Amino acid sequence: MDSPAYECYVEKVRKAFRAEGLSGEDIYRIANSLNKLEKCYGPMKCWDIASIRHLERGFTSSNQYCARYKGKNANPLILAVYNIFPDSTSDENVLVRKGDCESSHCINPRHFFYGDKIDLKIEKWRRNGIDIDKYRFGEIVWKYKCNKGTICYRDIAKEYNLSYNTVRSICNHESN
């Protein structure tokens, strides 16, 4: 694997770890842990670091919202090992945990992704049982903007089978 794309990938991973003050040995430790977890627990289950014993030293669950590796947020580091990086053209990339994930200390890279603030809101609603996606979000915003003087939140909520507060939150979203 001496191709330029491989070298570029390796350098991106090293750069992500250097930015957090971590070394090449840390890349190896995280990659090795992820490999063991995938073999033991499978690719789709939650890998909750609080209950797993196949981890290298350095992983902790001291923060209530995310797993940590040597005091740093482990999720972007794990995604870097899997060659998943934030979109460099947008400054609004946020790490989002998917709604089907049961644990906030899960380190399965298939359970989180980079998104924007809308993705973050949608995932929060999905965890609370609200059936919405980015397409429906856009439809609701469009309907509200096109009919601003003639339609109210309640009418939209009824049409899309959502709560009044959810529709109001969508229509008043800061980026609209």
C-alpha positions in Angstrom: 0.0 0.0 0.0 2.4 2.7 -1.2 -0.1 4.6 -3.1 -0.5 8.4 -2.6 -4.0 8.0 -1.4 -2.8 5.7 1.4 -0.1 8.1 2.4 -2.6 10.9 2.4 -4.9 8.9 4.7 -2.1 8.0 7.1 -1.0 11.6 7.3 -4.5 12.8 8.0 -4.8 10.3 10.9 -1.4 11.4 12.3 -2.4 15.0 12.0 -5.7 14.4 13.9 -3.9 12.7 16.7 -1.1 15.3 16.8 -3.7 18.0 17.1 -4.9 16.3 20.3 -1.3 15.9 21.6 -1.2 12.1 21.0 1.5 10.0 19.4 1.6 7.2 16.7 1.6 4.6 19.5 -1.9 5.9 20.5 -3.1 5.4 16.9 -2.0 1.8 17.2 -3.6 1.3 20.6 -6.9 2.6 19.5 -6.9 0.7 16.2 -6.0 -2.5 18.1 -8.8 -2.0 20.6 -11.3 -1.4 17.9 -10.2 -4.5 16.0 -10.6 -6.6 19.2 -14.0 -5.1 19.9 -15.3 -5.8 16.4 -14.2 -9.4 16.6 -15.7 -10.0 20.1 -18.9 -8.0 20.0 -19.7 -7.7 16.3 -19.9 -4.6 14.1 -23.4 -3.4 14.9 -23.7 -3.7 18.7 -22.8 -0.9 21.1 -19.3 -1.1 22.5 -19.8 0.6 25.9 -16.4 1.2 27.4 -17.8 1.0 30.9 -18.7 -2.7 30.5 -16.0 -3.9 28.1 -12.7 -5.5 29.2 -10.9 -5.7 25.9 -9.6 -2.1 25.9 -6.1 -0.7 26.0 -5.3 1.6 28.8 -6.2 5.2 28.4 -10.0 4.8 27.7 -12.3 6.2 30.4 -15.9 7.0 30.8 -15.3 10.0 33.1 -17.3 12.4 31.0 -21.0 11.7 31.1 -21.6 12.5 27.3 -18.7 10.8 25.5 -15.9 8.2 25.9 -12.4 9.6 26.6 -8.9 8.5 25.6 -6.2 10.0 27.7 -8.5 12.9 28.7 -9.5 13.7 25.0 -12.8 13.0 23.3 -12.3 9.6 21.8 -15.0 9.7 19.1 -13.2 12.0 16.6 -10.0 9.9 17.1 -11.9 6.7 16.4 -13.5 8.1 13.3 -10.1 9.2 12.1 -8.8 5.6 12.5 -11.7 4.6 10.2 -10.8 7.3 7.7 -13.9 9.4 8.5 -13.0 13.1 8.9 -15.1 16.3 9.2 -15.9 18.2 6.0 -13.1 20.7 5.8 -15.3 23.1 3.7 -17.8 23.7 6.5 -17.0 25.0 9.9 -20.2 23.7 11.3 -19.4 19.9 11.6 -20.4 18.4 14.9 -20.0 14.8 16.0 -23.5 13.2 16.2 -24.4 10.0 17.9 -27.0 7.9 16.0 -30.3 7.4 17.6 -30.1 3.6 17.7 -27.1 3.8 20.0 -27.9 2.8 23.6 -24.9 4.2 25.4 -23.3 7.6 25.5 -20.0 5.8 26.1 -20.2 3.7 23.0 -17.1 3.8 20.8 -18.5 1.8 17.8 -17.6 4.1 14.8 -20.8 2.9 13.0 -22.9 4.6 15.8 -21.7 8.2 15.2 -21.0 10.6 12.3 -20.2 14.1 11.5 -23.2 16.3 10.8 -24.5 19.8 11.4 -26.7 21.4 14.0 -29.8 20.2 12.2 -28.5 16.6 12.2 -27.9 17.0 16.0 -31.5 18.2 16.6 -33.0 15.4 14.4 -31.0 12.8 16.3 -32.2 14.2 19.6 -35.8 14.1 18.4 -35.4 10.5 17.1 -34.1 9.4 20.5 -37.2 10.8 22.0 -39.4 8.9 19.5 -40.2 11.6 17.1 -40.3 10.4 13.5 -38.4 13.0 11.5 -35.5 13.1 9.0 -33.7 15.9 7.2 -36.1 15.7 4.2 -39.2 16.2 6.4 -37.3 19.0 8.3 -36.7 20.8 4.9 -40.3 20.2 3.8 -41.7 21.8 7.0 -39.3 24.8 6.7 -40.3 25.3 3.1 -44.0 25.1 3.8 -43.7 27.6 6.6 -41.6 30.1 4.6 -43.9 29.9 1.5 -47.1 30.3 3.6 -45.8 32.5 6.5 -48.8 34.8 6.7 -51.5 32.2 6.1 -50.4 29.1 8.0 -49.8 28.4 11.7 -47.6 25.9 13.5 -50.6 23.9 14.6 -51.7 23.3 11.0 -48.3 22.1 10.0 -48.1 19.9 13.1 -51.4 18.3 12.2 -50.4 17.7 8.6 -47.0 16.1 9.5 -48.3 14.3 12.6 -45.8 16.1 14.9 -46.2 18.1 18.1 -46.7 21.8 18.1 -43.4 22.4 19.9 -41.4 20.3 17.4 -42.9 22.3 14.4 -42.3 25.6 16.2 -38.7 24.6 16.9 -38.1 23.6 13.2 -39.7 26.8 11.9 -37.7 29.0 14.2 -34.4 27.2 13.7 -31.6 29.8 13.8 -30.2 28.9 10.3 -33.5 29.3 8.5 
